[in-house]
């Protein structure tokens, strides 16, 4: 497996634990943060999207760095 394929696999796995499919009226669907993830990063559902994105990106970077050091 190419190194970039492994990285993409890791990213996909990471986001599977973070997002869930949500729906608004009239069938509008979107990916929303899971409450379990928000709790893990210390935020609430009504936190600013910028904060959610920044902390999620930081956690992803930490995970990828950790895996590259151990693997």
C-alpha positions in Angstrom: 0.0 0.0 0.0 1.3 3.5 -0.9 2.0 5.7 2.1 -0.5 8.3 1.0 -3.2 5.5 0.8 -2.5 4.7 4.4 -2.8 8.4 5.4 -6.1 8.6 3.6 -7.3 5.5 5.3 -6.3 7.0 8.7 -8.1 10.2 8.0 -11.3 8.4 6.9 -11.2 6.4 10.1 -10.7 9.5 12.2 -13.7 11.3 10.7 -16.0 8.3 11.0 -15.7 8.8 14.8 -16.5 12.5 14.6 -19.4 13.1 12.2 -22.9 11.7 11.9 -25.6 12.3 9.3 -28.2 14.8 10.5 -31.3 16.1 8.9 -33.2 19.4 9.0 -36.7 20.1 7.8 -37.6 19.1 4.2 -35.0 16.4 4.0 -32.0 18.6 4.1 -29.1 16.4 5.3 -25.7 17.4 6.5 -22.7 16.0 8.5 -22.8 17.2 12.1 -20.4 16.7 14.9 -21.2 13.8 17.3 -21.9 14.9 20.8 -19.3 12.3 22.1 -16.7 14.0 19.9 -17.6 17.5 21.1 -17.4 16.3 24.7 -14.0 14.8 24.1 -12.6 18.1 22.7 -14.3 20.2 25.4 -17.0 21.9 23.4 -20.8 22.0 23.3 -23.1 21.7 20.4 -23.7 25.5 20.3 -20.0 26.3 20.2 -18.7 28.3 17.2 -18.0 26.2 14.1 -14.5 27.8 13.9 -13.7 26.4 17.4 -15.0 22.9 16.4 -13.0 22.9 13.2 -9.8 24.2 14.8 -9.8 21.6 17.6 -10.8 18.8 15.3 -8.0 19.7 12.9 -5.5 19.8 15.8 -6.6 16.4 17.0 -6.2 15.0 13.5 -2.7 16.4 13.2 -1.8 14.9 16.6 -3.1 11.5 15.5 -1.3 11.5 12.2 2.0 12.7 13.8 1.7 10.0 16.5 1.1 7.3 13.9 3.9 8.4 11.7 6.3 8.3 14.7 5.2 4.8 15.7 4.9 3.3 12.3 
